[in-house]
Amino acid sequence: MTLSIKKALCAMAASTFILLQASNALAMAKGADVSWISEMEAEGYTFYNDAGQQQDVLQILKDHGMDSIRLRVWVNPAGGWYSSINDVIEKAQRAKAAGMRIMIDFHYSDSWADPGKQYKPAAWTNYTLDGLMSAVWWHTYDSLVALKNAGITPEWVQVGNETNNGMLWEEGRASANMQNYAWLVNSGYDAVKEVFPNTKAVVHLANCHDNANFRWIFDGLQANGGKWDVIGASIYPTNASGYSWSQANSLCEANLNDMQSRYGSEVLIAEVGAPWDHPEAKAIVSDVIAKAQNAGATGVFYWEPQASNWQGYTLGAWNPNTMRPTEALDAFIDGSSNVTTARLQSRNSNRCIDVNGRSTADGADIIQWSCHSNANQQWTFEDMGNNYVRLRVGHSNKCLDVLGAGTADGDNVVQWACHNNANQQWLKEDMGDGYFRLKSRASGKCVDVNAGGANNGDSIIQWSCHTGWNQQWMVY
């Protein structure tokens, strides 16, 4: 069968696929937990931008470089609404309408869960361990199904919040029974994957500077069959007892590096905050973002930046006197946090874009291969302006290139010494559910696995863009 016939058949088959709702792009997530906004707005709170003009808070955050929103879920909150799943759905729909990525944070409590308190929901008080495992599964499952039915696909789901000593005490207290805690985590993890197989499950701890606590929890989970995709961390640098904020940030960076090397896990900063009136607030937050990037973190989320002394919280990034953002929020604009390094996994084959044989030569073939952690599958997205990116591979420092600047279907995609020409520039086109196409600026054609192949070694070429899964990629 000729190449053109194979491609035509692949494109025809692609028309049967149902595309899901949009998720967002490729960069390291920069976001905020804004779970209080519904309550704040219900009490008449309004938000003002840098110019003093009243504006929707999500737009203000976007204008400060943020692209992601985190929302907490409580089981049966006091008053029955704020942080209930129905409240969360409304805020998630609002975030989706703003084009933002979404993280859902399950506390498995009726109120706050953190290192000092992991109290069971009142309705679960008398449950056995088996009952708690079932309750975690069903609460997670039912909540995520409700989100899915409302058109929401979260990119991340936290299974517990700041679980430095487990959750759902006493049964899930890690220091008393690590296996129980691991089983509870797995109940949540399995429910996440039942509803959203591609959504990443996060296990989240406070005190990013405390590597010993992180190792103890994740060694314990690992030894007891615990499952997670991402390790999340909170860091409030000025609250790290015994350390300067700079020392706390450096310890956090070292911890993030250790978590990746020790467990092979993605890492992210799930919460950061600094006193709104601290003279070095912007420097503190900028340093957290820079160190997270250095460590390869996939996201940084400010905790409730819009809160101006709301309910006694003083670590937001809004000035209660002017009702405008502080300079700390500008930290999410500055720097190079729109650059990320990652693997690119095919939706069709689950294999990754790879430089054949780890060659360092100009013109080396680009193929798909089983995903691994070597540098010949690590691609850095470099902003080229007008929404185009260049893709630089880690092992050779060369770039993804259409050979000879060709414009025909079937032209080979290779690596080549990086330059600024259009045959090394790619437009990321959202295809839903976290997937995207890469369209060449030079030819208008898309990166494609030849003939829809699913095997190691199948060639990567360019082809007229279509909706087939062999042209859809996910950061992995």
Secondary structure, DSSP 8 states (H G I E B T S, - for coil): --HHHHHHHHHHHHTT---------SS-EEEEE-TTHHHHHHTT---B-TTS-B--HHHHHHHTT--EEEEEE-SS-TTS-TTSHHHHHHHHHHHHHTT-EEEEEE-SSSS--BTTB-B--GGGTT--HHHHHHHHHHHHHHHHHHHHHTT---SEEEESSS-TTBSSBTTTBTTT-HHHHHHHHHHHHHHHHHH-TTSEEEEEES-TT-HHHHHHHHHHHHHTT---SEEEEEE-GGGSTTS-HHHHHHHHHHHHHHHHHHH--EEEEEEE---TT-TTHHHHHHHHHHHHHHTT-SEEEEESTT-SSGGG---SSEETTTTEE-GGGGGGTSTTTT--EE-EEETTTS-EEEEGGG--STT-BEEEE---SSGGG-EEEEEEETTEEEEEETTT--EEEEGGG--STT-BEEEE---SSGGG-EEEEEEETTEEEEEETTTS-EEEEGGG--STT-BEEEE---S-GGG-EEE-
